[in-house]
């Protein structure tokens, strides 16, 4: 089975306060910690939000950043509540729609996620990350052709975006087009050679083509990059055993 990759690289987008000199220390610390230390970010973001001293613009950004911190901790319901509030304050806030779409994707609410990515793209038509995650939502729904169209657009906008190639490879795999899947995993690996999941997924595609040797090589590399990858160990042992029997 393929691993479904949701928030690798495409974490919630953290945005700086729009009026940095007027922002409180807590707002600045919220922003500075949101991408690296979720617990500290939650502390500072919450203090700023509860202060009652923020402009609507700063409050929207701080809610977005706190939502991102909740998302990193896996608390997607509370993240969505913060993104809801940010959007009410700033209805043209593309990043908040995008982040809420990520949270809904995590919850398996793919139709809601697609609605938010639609809005993010309307507000920001060159939003490669939004096309990529909308494609993931379509792929999760089983609409692989629409997913591929979104990944195509993301790659047009951002030709070095390894994750768009990786996810398009997954969609081709799900369609049974293993040659196209391998081509995309090849490109993703060239762009990011240390991503174990692409080796794992390419190994599965090679196995489906009947190339056990190449499959085992890819599982070997996935394990070197991620020594605790139980699925890669399992698949390597199964495929190696079948290969020995032939």
N, C-alpha and C positions, 0 to 999 in steps of 0.2 A: 504494500500500500504506500501511496505517496504521503509525505508530511504536508500538512496544510500550514503555510507560513502566513501569519496575520500581521504581527507587529514587529517583525525584524526590519530594522532600519526605519520603517514608517511608524515611528512613535508619535504620540500626540504632539502637535506643533506648538511650541512655546513662543510667545511673542513679547517683545519688550514694551514697557509702558509707553504710551504715545507722547507723553509730556514728561520726559525723564527728570528734568530739573525740579518740577513741582511734585513729583511722586514721593511718597513717604519712604522711609528706610525699609519698612516691612514690604512694600510693593517691590522695591528693588531686590531685596533678599529672596522674596518669593520667586521672582524671575530668575535670579542667579542660581537657585537651587532646584528649580523645577525639573531640569533635565538630568540632574545627577544625584539628588538626595531627596526622595519623595517625602520622607518624614519631616525634614526641615522645611521643605517647601510648604507642606500643609500647615505647619505652625505659623510661618510668616504670612502666607496667603490669607489664612483665616483671621489673623490679627488685623491685617489691612482691611479685609472685607467688613469685619465687625466694628471698625473704628468709626464708620459713618462720615469720614472726612474725604472720601475719594470722589472725584468727578465721575460721571457716567462712563467716560472713555477709559479711565484707569480701572474702574470697577469691572467693566467688561473684560479687559485684558487679564485682570487678576483672577476673575472667575474662570476664564479659559485656562489659565496656567494652573490653578488649583485642580480643575477638572483633569488636566493632563497628569498631575501627580496622583490623583485617585486612579486614573486609568493604568498607570504604571504599577500600582499596587493591586490591580485586579478588581477594584471596586467600581465596576462600570455603571451601576445604578446611580451612585453619588456623582460620578463623573458626568453622566447625562444631565442630572439636575443642574450642575454648574454650567454646562454648555447651554442648556435651556435659558438660564438667566442671562448669560452673556449675549445670546442671540436676541432676547427681548430688548436688551439695552442697546444693541448695535446690530440691526437686522441685515446689514451688508458685510458682516464679519465672516468672510469665507473660511478662515481657519477654524472658527468655532463649529461651523457646519461640518467641515471635514473631520474634526476631532469627534464630534457626536456620531458621525457615520462610522468611525473606527470603533467606538464603543458599542454601537448596535451590531456591527459585524461580529465583535467578540461574543455578544449575547446570542448570536444566531438569528437575529432579526434582520434578515438580509433585505427585505423590501424597504424597511425603514432606513437602513444604511444607504441603499441606492437613492432614496429620496434626498438624503442629506448630501451625498456626493453630487447628485444632479444640481442642487442649489449651489454648492461650492464651485462647480464648473461654470454655472451661469454667471456667478460673480467674478470668476477668475478663469477665463477660457483656456489659459495655458498651464493649468494646474495638473502637471504630469502625475503627481502622487494621488490626486483624487481620481483620475482616470484609472490608475493602477488598482486602487482599492475598490473602485466600483466594479472593475473587471473581476476582482476576487469574489465580490459578492455575487455577481452573475454566475461565476464558475461554481460557487458553493450551491447555488440554486439549480445547477445542472444546465444552464444556458451557456454552453461553452462557446458558441459562435459569437454571441454578443460580448462575452468576456474577451475573446481574442481581438475583436474590434477595438475594445478599450485599451488593451495592452499595445496594439499597433499604434494607437494615437499617442499613448504615453511615450513609446519609443521614438516616434516622430518628434515629439516635443523635447525629449531628453535622451539622445542616442546612447549615452553611457550609463543609463539607469539599469544596473544589473538586476534589480528586483523585478522590473517589468519583463525582462527576458525569462527570469526564473518562473514567474507566475504564468507567462504565456506557455512555457514548456509544460507546466502542470496541466493547462487547459488542453493542449494538444495530446498529452498523455491520456487525459480523460476521454478524448474523442477517439482514441485508439491509433492516432497518427504518431507512432513512436519515432520515426525518422525526424519529423519536424520537432518533436519534443527534445530529442538529443541535440539537434542544432541549437535550440535555444538554451539548453543547459550548458552546452559548450561555450556559448557566448557569455552567459552569466559567470561561468567559472573563469574565463579569461579576464573579465572585469573585476571579479572578486574571488581570487584563488583560495581564500581561507574559509569559504562558506561550506560547511560540511553537508548541509541539506541538499545542495545542488549535486554533489557527488552521489549522495544517497539516492536522489530522485533519478539521476541519469543511470545509476546502476539498475534500478527497477526497469527503466525503459530498455536498456540493453538486454536484460533478462527476458522481457516480453518479445524481443526480436530473436531470442534463442542464442544470444552471444554471452554464454555463462562466464567466459574468461574475462571479458571486459566488465561485466557486472561485478564480479568478485574484486577486480582491481579498484573499481569505484567504491565499493564498500570498505575495502582496506583503507583508502584515502579518507573516507568519511570518519572512520574510527581513529585514524591518526590525528585528525583535526578535532575530534570530539570523542575522547576515550570512554565516556560514559553513555554512548549512544547504543542503548540496548537493542533497538530495532535494527540497526546496521549489523550488530553482532548476530542477531537472530537470522536475518536474511542471508548474511554471508554463510552461516553454517548450513542453512537449508539448501541454498543454491550450490554450495560446494559439495554437499552430500549427493545431490541429484546429479551434479556433473561427474562425480566419481563413478556413480552407478552406470552412466552412459559410456 
